[in-house]
Structures are given as C-alpha cells and as structure tokens.
Amino acid sequence: KIVASNVIIIIFPLFSGMIFSREIINICLYKIYNPTCREWIIYNHCTSRKEVTNFNQVWPFKDTRIIEIIYGSLLGDGHAEKRNNGKGTRITFQQESSHDDYLLYLHSLIANLGYCNTNIPKIITRLGNKGKIRKYIKFSTWTYDQFNYIHESWYLNKIKVLPKDLNKYLTPLALSIWIMDDGSKSGSGLKISTNCFSLEENEYLIYLLKSLYNIDATIHSTGYINQYNIYIPSKSMPILVNIVKPYIIPSMYYKFGKHI
C-alpha cells in the first residue's frame, strides 16, 4: 500500500535473493526513502533508554542483521567503545558530511531495528588541521552488555583486529556496508582501504572474499610501512555487484563505476 506519491518503497532481500513472507512487511518499513526531502524514513520511535525493550536479549541475537551491520562497519570506519566502567559497549558510526546520505541510511537501519536513538543525527562542525573547518555526522548505538563480546572480538590492546567469527557474519549486507564505508573506485575495479589491518589479516580478508563469494582480490601496499589496501579487479566486479547491489544506496553507485 503506497501512502504518498513522493515516497519510494525499496525492498531488499535479506538472504541472497530469498524473502520469506514474514519478513516482507518489516523490509518495506525498513527501507522507505522520501526523495523530496532526502530522508530515510524511520518508523520506530525511541529517544530514551527507558523506552528500549531489547536490553535483555541473549547473545548471539536471533536477528543477526544488527551484528552484520556492525561487523561491516567495523571493517571500515565504525568504532566499538567500552562504557560504564567496562560493563557495556556502544558502537559509533561517523562520516564526513559529504557522505551524510549514507550515514543517515545507516542510522535508519539501526534505528528501525531498535538499537539507537531514533532522533536524526545532526551535522557537527569542528576545526581540523591547519585551521580547516571540517563537517561530519555521527551517531552511536545504545550501550549493551552483549556488545562487550564485539569489543573483545575486535580489539586487542586497543588495536582493531579481525574477529574469529568474521566468516559467519560477512554476509552480503555486511559486505555492502564495508564497501560503502571504505571502498572507492580505482581504475576499472574497486579499492577497499584496509590499512588498519596487518598483512596477515588482509590475506584472510581476500581468502574470505574468495571462499565465500568467489571474488578474486589482491593486496596492494599503500606506500607506507605495514599499510595495505585490497583491490578487486574489473573481472570480479560483476560478481561483487550482483552480491551487494540490493543493499547499496544510489548515492554510493559511483564507487562501482560502469559495473552498476
């Protein structure tokens, strides 16, 4: 049922092209975009911790979408932060204001799943290096005891590392979030910035891309000591696009060049 002519309902598959009937209504509400005001519509309403009803879930959560989104973002720019004297963890998402559409999309996904304040994040201005004014937009999840597992899996001595269960949660949804976070067009292929991970971890990432999705990728040095990027060549781009396109928002199509 279409409520207004200027509202577009975008339905994305949750599991590699399969949509179960019980999910259809949820997905329709999950990604509703109003192009007139460039907003990802949030149907949930939760602006206070006292309204949150999912603090007592058992880990791992039955609905893994929130884990997939978090894992995809932690591969990129996301950050897990221990809070309340180590009794809970929250996940923070941040992007430059030029990518506000993506950050607001990410916020709508997490808000509609019930894991963050549903108030729309605001653009923040700060003074950067050499007096340059920078504008960015950020938001965080609520703080969960269950997210301590994520922090413990992703950080070693305050350094981000790859978790042992990444193969379980690197789904098409997680892969798309990772690319929208840290991917960029490079020639006729795509480069993913992975310079915060070691050479061995980069090797594991390209192993996962190959074993899970048959995507060929190579590791390139950034020119700095122990810093690397992953490059997906043109021949693998059609495979990649076929996997992630259902989850990629239009403002991020440029990263895929002619392949999307």
C-alpha beads as a LAMMPS data file, in Angstrom:
LAMMPS data file: protein, C-alpha beads

260 atoms
259 bonds

1 atom types
1 bond types

-500.0 500.0 xlo xhi
-500.0 500.0 ylo yhi
-500.0 500.0 zlo zhi

Masses

1 110.0

Atoms # bond

1 1 1 0.000 0.000 0.000
2 1 1 1.565 3.303 -1.065
3 1 1 0.897 6.112 1.391
4 1 1 2.137 9.052 -0.673
5 1 1 3.203 9.591 -4.272
6 1 1 6.594 11.005 -3.277
7 1 1 7.573 8.030 -1.125
8 1 1 9.555 5.199 -2.674
9 1 1 9.464 1.776 -1.053
10 1 1 12.638 -0.167 -1.704
11 1 1 12.586 -3.876 -0.883
12 1 1 15.897 -5.626 -0.378
13 1 1 16.411 -9.386 0.043
14 1 1 17.755 -10.453 3.414
15 1 1 19.255 -13.765 2.428
16 1 1 20.790 -13.964 -1.056
17 1 1 17.638 -13.332 -3.013
18 1 1 15.217 -15.119 -0.678
19 1 1 12.459 -13.189 1.084
20 1 1 10.232 -15.051 3.496
21 1 1 6.656 -13.839 3.779
22 1 1 7.027 -12.962 7.447
23 1 1 9.806 -10.507 6.547
24 1 1 8.085 -8.582 3.759
25 1 1 6.259 -6.013 5.881
26 1 1 9.346 -5.487 8.010
27 1 1 11.579 -4.876 4.988
28 1 1 9.106 -2.446 3.420
29 1 1 9.160 -0.382 6.589
30 1 1 12.882 -0.985 6.999
31 1 1 13.907 0.973 3.920
32 1 1 11.477 3.691 2.916
33 1 1 13.046 6.694 1.212
34 1 1 11.488 10.093 0.580
35 1 1 13.437 11.634 -2.341
36 1 1 11.773 15.035 -1.934
37 1 1 13.453 15.726 1.405
38 1 1 16.277 13.164 1.003
39 1 1 15.342 11.263 4.129
40 1 1 15.450 7.620 5.060
41 1 1 12.178 7.208 6.893
42 1 1 12.242 5.840 10.429
43 1 1 9.033 4.135 11.519
44 1 1 10.290 3.335 15.016
45 1 1 10.240 5.861 17.873
46 1 1 12.705 5.552 20.737
47 1 1 14.505 8.621 22.129
48 1 1 15.216 7.491 25.692
49 1 1 16.913 4.446 27.256
50 1 1 13.813 3.808 29.352
51 1 1 11.918 3.105 26.118
52 1 1 14.402 0.421 24.985
53 1 1 12.987 -3.103 25.217
54 1 1 15.832 -5.241 23.821
55 1 1 18.490 -4.944 26.546
56 1 1 17.869 -8.482 27.838
57 1 1 18.449 -10.381 24.589
58 1 1 20.640 -13.459 24.701
59 1 1 23.859 -13.287 22.654
60 1 1 24.164 -14.070 19.805
61 1 1 20.967 -12.263 18.819
62 1 1 18.360 -14.283 16.963
63 1 1 18.059 -11.495 14.381
64 1 1 21.647 -11.208 13.155
65 1 1 21.133 -8.132 10.964
66 1 1 22.420 -5.769 13.653
67 1 1 25.568 -7.904 14.036
68 1 1 26.097 -7.944 10.260
69 1 1 25.738 -4.149 10.058
70 1 1 28.148 -3.637 12.951
71 1 1 30.715 -6.086 11.578
72 1 1 30.552 -4.457 8.149
73 1 1 31.095 -1.026 9.658
74 1 1 33.882 -2.156 11.998
75 1 1 35.741 -3.414 8.929
76 1 1 35.542 0.222 7.853
77 1 1 35.101 3.372 9.923
78 1 1 32.972 2.027 12.782
79 1 1 34.272 2.017 16.357
80 1 1 33.329 -0.064 19.404
81 1 1 33.676 1.769 22.718
82 1 1 33.619 0.244 26.206
83 1 1 31.380 2.268 28.519
84 1 1 30.166 2.340 32.113
85 1 1 33.398 1.059 33.656
86 1 1 33.563 -1.791 31.173
87 1 1 30.042 -3.000 31.860
88 1 1 28.743 -2.189 28.404
89 1 1 29.785 -1.289 24.860
90 1 1 28.348 1.044 22.270
91 1 1 29.129 1.224 18.548
92 1 1 29.816 4.624 16.979
93 1 1 29.369 5.463 13.292
94 1 1 30.849 8.602 11.724
95 1 1 31.199 10.033 8.224
96 1 1 32.196 13.327 6.646
97 1 1 29.149 15.489 5.889
98 1 1 29.670 14.859 2.156
99 1 1 28.513 11.290 2.889
100 1 1 25.569 12.312 5.066
101 1 1 23.106 10.352 2.922
102 1 1 24.951 7.114 3.677
103 1 1 25.268 7.841 7.397
104 1 1 21.557 8.700 7.626
105 1 1 20.753 5.481 5.764
106 1 1 22.882 3.525 8.245
107 1 1 21.143 5.310 11.113
108 1 1 17.716 4.415 9.723
109 1 1 18.659 0.731 9.527
110 1 1 19.858 0.623 13.127
111 1 1 17.062 2.853 14.464
112 1 1 14.396 0.719 12.801
113 1 1 15.978 -2.382 14.324
114 1 1 15.701 -0.674 17.734
115 1 1 19.373 -0.273 18.670
116 1 1 19.819 3.514 18.731
117 1 1 18.076 6.808 19.384
118 1 1 15.660 7.498 16.540
119 1 1 16.382 11.257 16.509
120 1 1 18.081 12.227 13.239
121 1 1 21.855 12.813 13.690
122 1 1 22.983 16.404 13.172
123 1 1 25.972 17.707 11.232
124 1 1 28.800 18.751 13.592
125 1 1 31.441 21.343 12.731
126 1 1 34.970 21.242 14.115
127 1 1 38.335 22.859 13.421
128 1 1 40.724 20.462 11.722
129 1 1 44.412 20.579 10.850
130 1 1 45.807 23.955 9.726
131 1 1 42.581 25.680 10.720
132 1 1 40.476 23.849 8.132
133 1 1 36.808 23.598 9.047
134 1 1 35.510 20.035 8.897
135 1 1 31.901 18.941 8.985
136 1 1 30.906 15.433 9.965
137 1 1 27.911 13.488 11.137
138 1 1 27.871 10.720 13.745
139 1 1 25.654 8.620 15.982
140 1 1 26.014 5.723 18.403
141 1 1 24.001 2.702 19.409
142 1 1 22.626 2.339 22.897
143 1 1 25.118 0.735 25.299
144 1 1 24.662 -3.042 25.585
145 1 1 26.346 -5.599 27.825
146 1 1 26.010 -8.029 24.911
147 1 1 28.169 -5.764 22.728
148 1 1 31.110 -6.432 25.072
149 1 1 31.587 -9.603 23.038
150 1 1 32.027 -7.455 19.924
151 1 1 34.589 -5.238 21.634
152 1 1 36.536 -8.228 22.933
153 1 1 36.476 -9.867 19.488
154 1 1 37.521 -6.768 17.536
155 1 1 40.162 -5.180 19.768
156 1 1 43.456 -6.378 21.211
157 1 1 45.332 -3.887 23.404
158 1 1 43.110 -1.107 21.957
159 1 1 44.100 -2.040 18.377
160 1 1 41.408 -3.176 15.942
161 1 1 41.829 -6.801 14.821
162 1 1 39.706 -9.213 12.813
163 1 1 37.326 -11.363 14.889
164 1 1 37.413 -15.150 14.652
165 1 1 33.741 -15.313 13.653
166 1 1 34.015 -12.843 10.756
167 1 1 33.335 -15.649 8.281
168 1 1 29.925 -16.138 9.915
169 1 1 28.832 -12.504 9.725
170 1 1 30.466 -11.299 6.481
171 1 1 27.111 -11.591 4.720
172 1 1 26.106 -9.625 1.606
173 1 1 24.665 -6.958 3.938
174 1 1 27.943 -6.708 5.908
175 1 1 29.976 -6.690 2.691
176 1 1 27.907 -3.821 1.284
177 1 1 28.332 -1.773 4.484
178 1 1 32.094 -2.385 4.402
179 1 1 32.348 -1.178 0.805
180 1 1 30.121 1.872 1.357
181 1 1 32.298 2.716 4.376
182 1 1 35.780 2.210 2.938
183 1 1 35.508 1.323 -0.744
184 1 1 36.469 3.611 -3.625
185 1 1 36.591 3.374 -7.393
186 1 1 40.087 2.541 -8.630
187 1 1 40.559 2.294 -12.380
188 1 1 38.023 -0.247 -13.621
189 1 1 37.997 -2.007 -10.256
190 1 1 37.420 -1.174 -6.610
191 1 1 39.843 -0.442 -3.781
192 1 1 38.996 -1.105 -0.126
193 1 1 41.061 0.746 2.470
194 1 1 42.286 -1.873 4.927
195 1 1 45.416 -0.097 6.163
196 1 1 44.432 -0.564 9.817
197 1 1 44.825 -4.341 9.442
198 1 1 48.043 -6.364 9.230
199 1 1 49.275 -8.161 6.123
200 1 1 48.092 -11.491 7.566
201 1 1 44.645 -10.021 8.237
202 1 1 44.455 -8.649 4.701
203 1 1 45.349 -12.103 3.411
204 1 1 42.500 -13.527 5.486
205 1 1 40.085 -10.938 4.082
206 1 1 40.879 -11.830 0.476
207 1 1 40.584 -15.504 1.448
208 1 1 37.059 -14.814 2.749
209 1 1 36.093 -12.905 -0.391
210 1 1 37.207 -15.860 -2.496
211 1 1 35.849 -18.680 -0.332
212 1 1 32.505 -17.051 0.459
213 1 1 31.750 -15.269 -2.813
214 1 1 34.293 -16.384 -5.430
215 1 1 35.593 -12.808 -5.636
216 1 1 39.245 -12.536 -6.661
217 1 1 41.180 -9.785 -4.907
218 1 1 44.802 -8.746 -4.394
219 1 1 46.708 -6.883 -1.680
220 1 1 48.493 -3.649 -2.566
221 1 1 50.876 -1.636 -0.416
222 1 1 49.794 1.956 0.283
223 1 1 53.409 3.096 0.166
224 1 1 53.601 3.314 3.945
225 1 1 55.182 0.675 6.173
226 1 1 52.770 -2.145 7.065
227 1 1 49.762 -0.469 5.465
228 1 1 47.761 -2.169 2.729
229 1 1 44.686 -1.912 0.513
230 1 1 42.597 -4.637 -1.062
231 1 1 41.943 -4.324 -4.784
232 1 1 39.073 -6.063 -6.568
233 1 1 39.821 -6.164 -10.328
234 1 1 37.387 -5.491 -13.126
235 1 1 36.853 -9.196 -13.857
236 1 1 35.404 -9.725 -10.363
237 1 1 33.275 -6.583 -10.306
238 1 1 30.162 -8.174 -11.895
239 1 1 30.221 -10.872 -9.195
240 1 1 30.620 -8.265 -6.457
241 1 1 27.857 -6.040 -7.814
242 1 1 25.462 -8.961 -8.108
243 1 1 26.026 -9.710 -4.414
244 1 1 25.883 -6.226 -2.893
245 1 1 23.682 -4.158 -5.238
246 1 1 20.447 -4.934 -3.351
247 1 1 21.910 -3.128 -0.333
248 1 1 23.809 -0.261 -1.990
249 1 1 22.113 3.146 -1.908
250 1 1 22.120 5.212 -5.138
251 1 1 24.488 7.885 -3.782
252 1 1 27.152 5.160 -3.470
253 1 1 26.833 3.783 -7.008
254 1 1 29.794 5.903 -8.126
255 1 1 32.146 3.560 -6.277
256 1 1 31.317 0.792 -8.765
257 1 1 31.831 2.807 -11.946
258 1 1 30.349 1.260 -15.078
259 1 1 29.634 -2.039 -13.322
260 1 1 26.423 -0.931 -11.597

Bonds

1 1 1 2
2 1 2 3
3 1 3 4
4 1 4 5
5 1 5 6
6 1 6 7
7 1 7 8
8 1 8 9
9 1 9 10
10 1 10 11
11 1 11 12
12 1 12 13
13 1 13 14
14 1 14 15
15 1 15 16
16 1 16 17
17 1 17 18
18 1 18 19
19 1 19 20
20 1 20 21
21 1 21 22
22 1 22 23
23 1 23 24
24 1 24 25
25 1 25 26
26 1 26 27
27 1 27 28
28 1 28 29
29 1 29 30
30 1 30 31
31 1 31 32
32 1 32 33
33 1 33 34
34 1 34 35
35 1 35 36
36 1 36 37
37 1 37 38
38 1 38 39
39 1 39 40
40 1 40 41
41 1 41 42
42 1 42 43
43 1 43 44
44 1 44 45
45 1 45 46
46 1 46 47
47 1 47 48
48 1 48 49
49 1 49 50
50 1 50 51
51 1 51 52
52 1 52 53
53 1 53 54
54 1 54 55
55 1 55 56
56 1 56 57
57 1 57 58
58 1 58 59
59 1 59 60
60 1 60 61
61 1 61 62
62 1 62 63
63 1 63 64
64 1 64 65
65 1 65 66
66 1 66 67
67 1 67 68
68 1 68 69
69 1 69 70
70 1 70 71
71 1 71 72
72 1 72 73
73 1 73 74
74 1 74 75
75 1 75 76
76 1 76 77
77 1 77 78
78 1 78 79
79 1 79 80
80 1 80 81
81 1 81 82
82 1 82 83
83 1 83 84
84 1 84 85
85 1 85 86
86 1 86 87
87 1 87 88
88 1 88 89
89 1 89 90
90 1 90 91
91 1 91 92
92 1 92 93
93 1 93 94
94 1 94 95
95 1 95 96
96 1 96 97
97 1 97 98
98 1 98 99
99 1 99 100
100 1 100 101
101 1 101 102
102 1 102 103
103 1 103 104
104 1 104 105
105 1 105 106
106 1 106 107
107 1 107 108
108 1 108 109
109 1 109 110
110 1 110 111
111 1 111 112
112 1 112 113
113 1 113 114
114 1 114 115
115 1 115 116
116 1 116 117
117 1 117 118
118 1 118 119
119 1 119 120
120 1 120 121
121 1 121 122
122 1 122 123
123 1 123 124
124 1 124 125
125 1 125 126
126 1 126 127
127 1 127 128
128 1 128 129
129 1 129 130
130 1 130 131
131 1 131 132
132 1 132 133
133 1 133 134
134 1 134 135
135 1 135 136
136 1 136 137
137 1 137 138
138 1 138 139
139 1 139 140
140 1 140 141
141 1 141 142
142 1 142 143
143 1 143 144
144 1 144 145
145 1 145 146
146 1 146 147
147 1 147 148
148 1 148 149
149 1 149 150
150 1 150 151
151 1 151 152
152 1 152 153
153 1 153 154
154 1 154 155
155 1 155 156
156 1 156 157
157 1 157 158
158 1 158 159
159 1 159 160
160 1 160 161
161 1 161 162
162 1 162 163
163 1 163 164
164 1 164 165
165 1 165 166
166 1 166 167
167 1 167 168
168 1 168 169
169 1 169 170
170 1 170 171
171 1 171 172
172 1 172 173
173 1 173 174
174 1 174 175
175 1 175 176
176 1 176 177
177 1 177 178
178 1 178 179
179 1 179 180
180 1 180 181
181 1 181 182
182 1 182 183
183 1 183 184
184 1 184 185
185 1 185 186
186 1 186 187
187 1 187 188
188 1 188 189
189 1 189 190
190 1 190 191
191 1 191 192
192 1 192 193
193 1 193 194
194 1 194 195
195 1 195 196
196 1 196 197
197 1 197 198
198 1 198 199
199 1 199 200
200 1 200 201
201 1 201 202
202 1 202 203
203 1 203 204
204 1 204 205
205 1 205 206
206 1 206 207
207 1 207 208
208 1 208 209
209 1 209 210
210 1 210 211
211 1 211 212
212 1 212 213
213 1 213 214
214 1 214 215
215 1 215 216
216 1 216 217
217 1 217 218
218 1 218 219
219 1 219 220
220 1 220 221
221 1 221 222
222 1 222 223
223 1 223 224
224 1 224 225
225 1 225 226
226 1 226 227
227 1 227 228
228 1 228 229
229 1 229 230
230 1 230 231
231 1 231 232
232 1 232 233
233 1 233 234
234 1 234 235
235 1 235 236
236 1 236 237
237 1 237 238
238 1 238 239
239 1 239 240
240 1 240 241
241 1 241 242
242 1 242 243
243 1 243 244
244 1 244 245
245 1 245 246
246 1 246 247
247 1 247 248
248 1 248 249
249 1 249 250
250 1 250 251
251 1 251 252
252 1 252 253
253 1 253 254
254 1 254 255
255 1 255 256
256 1 256 257
257 1 257 258
258 1 258 259
259 1 259 260
